[in-house]
Structure formats: C-alpha cells, structure tokens
C-alpha cells in the first residue's frame, strides 16, 4: 500500500521532467508536456524559454499548442514576443492564429504593432 501511495503523484511529474519531454522524439509526448507545463506558471522562468524553443518544432500541433500555452502565461511570457511575432509568418494558418492570440494576451501593444487584429 505504501508503494501505491508513494507513486500516487508520479504522473504529475516535475517541471524539469516535462521540459525534458519537450525533446521527446514522439510528438504526442511533446504535446502532453506542453499541456502539463501550462499549469506551471510559478516556474515561468524555466517554462517560457522551453516553450519558445517548441515554437520551432517540425510538428504543427506542437507549434500551435506551444504558442497558445505561451499566451496563457500572459505578461510573464514577455520574452516570447519576438518568437511569437516570427510565428505570425508560420507556414500553417493555425499556428499564425495561435501566435496572434498569444501576443494579444502577453503584450497587446506588440500585437497591434505586428498587425494582429
């Protein structure tokens, strides 16, 4: 019983664990990591740079989800503004839309300057 209780919280993982999962070869693992990191606002100093890196992923869903998650950090993700501005030129419309929404949440003035409506 003690072993079961000791492992009860294992699925939540540490922030470092989920940041590490962003480098997984499996896109599903990277997406799960991004979703878990959205709840780690207290660790924004570590999470935001990792999510900025995820904006360069080869998989559209990963880029789109990373952009949206950065937006959820609001002004704490100010350092993501240049990368999100660049993502406004992504080849996939859904990534561009997510980046624009994120910019509006993080820095409305930067979003306006970048032409986001």
N, C-alpha and C positions, 0 to 999 in steps of 0.2 A: 504494500500500500504506500509506503514511504517513497518508493521509486516513482510510482504513478503521480504522487503529489509533487515530487521534485521536478518532474518533467511537464507539469501542467501548463507552465508558461513558456515552454520551449518554442512553441510555434510562433510566438510574437517576435522573437529574435531581437538582437541589439541593433542599434542604428548602424554600427560598423558592419554587422552581418549583412544588412540589407544594402548598404552601399557596395559591399563586396559583390553581392548578387547582380549588381548592375553590369558586371563584367562577365556574367554567365554566357556561355555560348547559346543557351536556349532563350529565345525571345519571351516565352511565357514566364520564365524566371525573372527576366528583366522587368517585365510589366508588373509582376507581383511585387517586386522590390519597390518600384516607383509608387505603387498604391500604398504599401506599408510606410514608406518614407513620408507620405503626405501627412501622417499623424505625428510626425517628429518635429514639430515647429520649434520646440525648445532646443533642438540640435541644428537649427538653420545654418549655423556657421559651417557645419560639415555637409549637410544635405544639399544646400543650394549649389555649391560647386559640382557636386556629383550629378545633380540634375542638369546643370548646364552642359556637362560632358555628354549626357544622354541625348541632348538635342542633336548630336551628330551621329546618332545610331543609324544603321542601314535600314532598320525596320520602321515603317511609317507609324504603326501603332505606338511604338516606344517613343518616337519623337513627339507625337501628338500628346501622349499621356504625360511625358516629361514637361512639356510646355504648360499644360493645364495644371499640373501639380505645382509648378513654379508660381503660377498665378495665385494658388491657394495660400502661398506664403506671404502674399501682399508685399508691403514695403520692405519686409525682411529679405526679399529676393532682389533688392535694387541692383546687386552686382550682375544679375541676369539680363538686365535691359539690353546691353549690346548684342548678346547672343539671341535674345528673342527678336530684336529688330532684324537681325540677319535671317532668322527663321521666317520672317514675313515674306521672304523670297524662296522658301522651300518649294520643291517641285510638286508637292502634294497640297491641294487646296485645304484639306482638313488640318494639316499642320499649320498652315498660314493662319487659318481662322483661330486655332487654339492659341497660337503665339500672340495674335492681336488681342484676344480676350485676356490673356495673361498680362500683357503690357498695360491694359486698362486697369487691371487690379493692382498692379505693382506701382505704376507711375503714369497716371492719366496724362500728364503734360508730355511725357516722352511718347506715349501712344499717339497723341494728337499730332506731335511733330513728325512722327513716322507715317502719318496719313491714315491711321486706324480710325474707323468710324464707329 
